[in-house]
Amino acid sequence: HLQLVESGGGLVQPGGSLRLSCAASGFTLDYRGIGWFRQAPGKEREGVSCITSSGGNTNYADSVKGRFTISRDNAKNTVYLQMNSLKPEDTAVYYCAASSKFWCSLSPWSGVYDDWGQGTQVTVSS
């Protein structure tokens, strides 16, 4: 059974930090780019960050540059999203997705993402 599972979401105050994890079971992430996306109520899903299969290239949405860091541990079959200096506008359900290619895209509609997780809620509020 192929599955991507996000974890690490929760409620945090503005300025706080969270680390999201995206763990794969039933298949390896070794050769696949991974993207993190988010969707706030009433808004379209948007790309947050992505990382190539080797981890050698990363990309970030302008809104999170300098605050979020994506990384991966292929030995653990897991990709992480470290989120610092969180703002209320970061509140959303966060999803990870596995690309069918070694590269990745910040567009959730690029057509390269075959597998999606169920999402984890991140709420930034005082």
N, C-alpha and C positions, 0 to 999 in steps of 0.2 A: 504494500500500500504506500503510494507516494504521498508525502505530506511535508508541508512547510508550516512551522509553528512559530509564531511570534510570542515574545514574552518581555516583561520588564516595564510595561506601561503602568500608569497610575496617576495619582494626584500629586502635584508638586507646586510649590509657590513660585511666583515669578523670580527669575534669577537662579533657580535651582537647576539640578541636573538629573538626568535619567540615562540609563543605558539599555537600549533595546537589543534583544537577541532574535535571530532568525535561524532556527535549527531545522535541518532537513533529515527526514527518515525515509528509507526505502530507495533512495538514490543519492548519488554523490554530487556535490556542488563543485567539485574540482575543476571542471571544464566549462563552467557556466558563469556568465556575468550575473550579478545580483543587483536589484534595485530596491530602494525604499521609497514608498509613496505614502501620501496621506490624503485623507478626505474629511473635511469639516462639514457639519450639517448645512445643507443647502448649497454646497459648493462642489465643483468638479474635483475628481481625484487629480492630484498633482505630484510631480516627481520631486523628491527631496534630495536623494543622493544615489549614486550607483558606483559599482566597483567591478573591474574586469576579473576574469577568472584567476589570473595570477596575482591580483592585488596591485599590479603595477600602475594602474590608472584609475583615478577616481574623478567624480564629477559631482558638483553641488548646485542646488538652486541658489540664486542670488540671496534669497531671504534667509538662508541658513549658513552661508559661507562665514567661516571664522568662528562659528558656534558649534556646528555639528562635525563629527568625524566618523567616517565609515571605515571599517576594517573587516578582515576575515581571517579565520583560522581553519584552513582546509582539513587539518588533522582532526578537528572537532566537528567538521561539517557544519560550521556555524558562521554567520555574518553578524556583525555588531553595528549599532549606530549609537555613538556617544553623543548625547545632547546636553550642551551646557548653556548657561545664560538663557534659560527658557523664558519665553514671552507668552502672554495670553493668546496671541494669534497663532501659536504653535499647537493649540488645542485641536485635536483631530483623532481619528482612528488611523493608525499607522499600519501599513501592509508591506510585507516583503514579497518579492517575486523573483523567480529564476528565469533567466534568459535561455533561449535555445542556442545562443551563440556564446563565444568566449568574451565578447564585448557586451556593453550595456548601453542603455538609453534612459534619459530622464523622462521620456514620454511614455505614459502608460498605454498609449495607443500605437506604439511603434510596431506592434505585431511580433516582437521578439520574446515576449514573456509568456511562457507556457504554463507555469505553475505559480499559484498565488496562495499566500497564507490567509488565515481567517481574520487577521487584524488584532491589534491591541490598542486600547484606548489610552490616550495621553491627555490629561487635563491640567492646564496651567492656570491656577487661580489662587488668590489670597483669601 
